[in-house]
């Protein structure tokens, strides 16, 4: 199914409401605020690799959430 940007944004927001606050903050800082992984890591006291791994898990969860709702990405 092809969906428009506003609809996709709504699904992303819904997914973000289901995950832990810190994971949501990391995702938002990276993809909405365009912050570097180094800066995010410094803010949370994490290594860049830990931030990268968390973002990967969050993206995988988002992909699964979208698939469950009939959206292929």
C-alpha positions in Angstrom: 0.0 0.0 0.0 1.3 3.4 -0.9 0.5 6.1 1.7 1.2 9.8 1.8 3.7 11.5 4.1 1.1 12.7 6.7 -0.3 9.2 7.1 3.1 7.7 7.5 4.0 10.4 10.1 0.9 9.5 12.0 1.9 5.8 12.0 5.4 6.7 13.2 4.0 8.8 16.0 1.7 6.0 17.1 4.6 3.6 17.2 6.8 6.0 19.1 4.1 6.2 21.8 4.5 2.5 22.4 8.2 2.4 23.1 10.3 3.5 26.2 10.8 7.2 26.7 14.6 7.1 26.3 14.3 5.1 23.0 11.7 7.6 21.7 14.0 10.5 22.7 17.0 9.0 20.9 14.9 8.4 17.8 13.5 11.9 17.8 16.9 13.5 18.5 18.4 11.6 15.5 15.6 11.8 12.9 13.6 14.9 13.8 16.4 17.1 15.3 19.1 15.7 13.0 21.5 15.4 15.9 24.7 13.3 15.5 25.0 10.0 17.3 28.0 11.4 19.2 25.9 14.3 20.6 23.1 12.0 21.5 25.5 9.6 23.2 27.0 12.4 25.2 23.6 13.6 26.3 22.6 10.1 27.5 26.0 8.9 28.6 26.2 6.3 25.9 28.7 5.3 23.3 28.0 6.1 19.7 27.8 2.3 19.1 25.1 2.0 21.8 23.1 4.8 20.2 23.5 3.2 16.7 22.4 -0.1 18.1 19.3 1.4 19.8 18.4 3.2 16.6 18.6 0.0 14.7 16.3 -1.8 17.2 13.9 1.1 17.1 13.8 1.1 13.3 13.3 -2.7 13.2 10.4 -2.3 15.6 8.9 0.4 13.5 9.3 -1.7 10.4 7.5 -4.6 12.1 4.8 -2.2 13.4 4.1 -0.8 9.9 4.0 -4.3 8.4 1.4 -5.3 11.1 -0.7 -2.4 9.9 -0.4 -3.4 6.2 2.3 -1.0 5.2 5.4 -2.3 3.5 8.6 -0.1 3.6 
